Amino acid sequence: MNRAPTELDTLLVEIRACRLCEAQLPLGPRPVLRASASARLLVVGQAPGTLVHGSGIPWDDASGVRLRGWLGLDKVDFYDERKIAIVPMGFCYPGRGASGDLPPRAECRQTWHPRLLPLLPDVQLVLAIGQYAQAYFLAERRKKTLTETVQSWRDYAPAVFPLPHPSPRNVGWFAHNPWFDAEVVPALREAVAGLALAGPAPR
């Protein structure tokens, strides 16, 4: 028997049909996100890049490979929306700037996040990836720089885990901050393992 659409189902349809920023998006609108009311982990990055815009699959690029390595999860578990919600700060590719992709457009966090996030009641851990997610979820609690915020991850546990963006463009940051791989990644894997995301999801 088909179940009746939930409030979350209806909202996701509305978000995926969003055209609020159409005139400002160089590749046009294509909101990319995944969510389920049963998700226990919420992954919040910046905004889709061109590869993700093309495929419609979040983290479907080199950044996603590194992120899944940090989490100790394979693609099957990472893309099981019953367990993991993927809700970036901006749902559409924002275009290119002088030094990389433009920031996520503010319309998503202003219009959709206040309606969407309360419909994810089972989330136990938020991965706040990059400065925009950290500004939203940590607000005045974040430090002066992203590096300081990530170093202070214990201050935000167990609800939020701040992370740098796993983009290949950040290779210099990783080289200059070896403590991240040595200390933070093992703690992150332990936190994610504690959510029991690997294997079949409960029906």
N, C-alpha and C positions, 0 to 999 in steps of 0.2 A: 504494500500500500504506500502510495506517495504521501510524504508528510507535507503539511502546510508550510509555506515559506516563513522563516523566522524574521524578526526585525533586522538581524544581521544580514540574512540573505537579501532582503529588500534593499538595505543600505549598500551592499556591495554592488548590486546591479546599478544603483544610482551613481556610485562612485565611478564605475567602469564606463558609464555613459557621460561622464563629466566633460564639459567643453568650456569651463570658465576661463582658461588661459589660452584658448585655441589660437588667438591672434598673435600671441607672444612666443609660441612654441615652434622652433624651426622645422621640426619633423612632424608637427601635428600632435594632437593628444593621443596617448595610449597609456592610460593608467595601469601600473603594474603593482599588484599587491596580492597577498594571500592571507586569509584569516578564517578562523573557526572558533566558536565559543568554547571548544574544549582545549584549545592551544595552551600549553604550559610555558612556552618560551616565546618571547616577542623580540624579533630582530628588527632594529630600526637603524637604517643607514641614511644616506643623503638623498639621492635620486637616481633613477636608472641612467646608465650610460647608453651609448649608441647600440652596443651589442644586445643589451637587455631590451632596449626599445624594439629592436628587430625581432627578437625571439618571443618577447612577452613573458619570459621566465626570469624571475628575480635572481640576482647573483649568478647569472649564466655567463660568467667571464672569469678571467684570471683572478680577480678579487674574490670571487666566490670559491674558487679552489683553495685559496689561502685561508679564507674564513672557515670553511668546513674542516680544514686541517687543524686550525686552532681549537675548534669545538670537538674534534674527535668523532665527527659524524659523516656517514656516507650520504650520497645523493638521495637515496630512498628515504632515509629518516629526515633529512633536511627539508625535503619537499613534501613531507606528509603534513598537510595543513591542519589535520586533526591534532597534531602535537606542537607544531611551530607556526606562528603567525609571522609574516614578513610584511611590515608596514613602514615604508620609507617616509622621510619627512616631506618629500615631494614625490608624487606618483608618476610624473611624466618627465622625459628627458628635457632639461631646461635650455640646452644649447651650450656653446663653447664661449669661454672668456679668454682673457689674455694668458692665463696660467692654468688652464684646465677647464673642466665643466663649470658652468655658472652655478651659483647657489640654488638650492631647491626653492621653488616659488612659494611665497608665503600663503597663497590661497588654500593649499592643502591643509596646513596645520590650523588655519583659521576656520575653514569651512568643514573639513571632514574629521580631523583627529578628535575634536571634542565629542563628536557623535559616535565615532567608531570605537575608540579605546574603552569606554565603559561597557561595551558589548563583548569584551574579552575577559570574563570574570575569573577564569582559571589560570591566568598568567601569573607565574611565580617569579620569573626573572626577565628583566628587560636588558637586552644588549644595546647600549647607546653608542653607536659607531660614528665617530666624527663629531666635530664641534656643534653642528646644528642639532643633532639628536641630544647631545649633552646639554645644550642650552635649554632645550624643551623639557627634558626629564629631570635635570638637576637644578636648573634655574640658578639662584644665587649661591647654591651649594658648590657649584663647580669652581675650580681654581682659576688662576690668571691665564694659564695656558693649557692646551690639550695635554701636553706631556705631564704637567703637574697633576691634572685631573686623573689621567690613567694611572700614574704612580700612586695616587690616593684611593685606588679602587676599594680598599677595605672600608673606607669611610662611607661607601654607598651600599655595601652588602647588607642583607642578601637580596635586596629588591632590584638594584640597578648595577650593571657591570659596564663601566665606560671603556671603550676601546678606540685605538686609532683606526683609520680606514685601511683595510688590507690591500689597497691598490698597489700595483707594481711601481707607481710613481713615488711611493713612500719608501723605496728601498734605502734611501739615505737615512731616513728616520730610524729604521730598524737597525741599520749599521751603527748608528750613534747611540742607540738605546738597547744594548744587549740584555739588560735586566728584564725587558719585556718577554722575550722568549724563555729566559731562564726562570722567571718568577711568576709572571702574570699568566702566561699560556697554561702552565700546569694547574694553576688555581681556577682558571676559567673552565678547563676540561673537567675538573672535579665538580664544579658547580653545575655544569651541564649534565654530567653523569648522574648527579643527584636527582635530576628531574626524570630519570628513567625514560629517555626519549628513544633509545635504540630498541629495535624490535617492533613487533606488532602493537598497534595502538588498541586500547580497550574499546570494545564495541559499545 
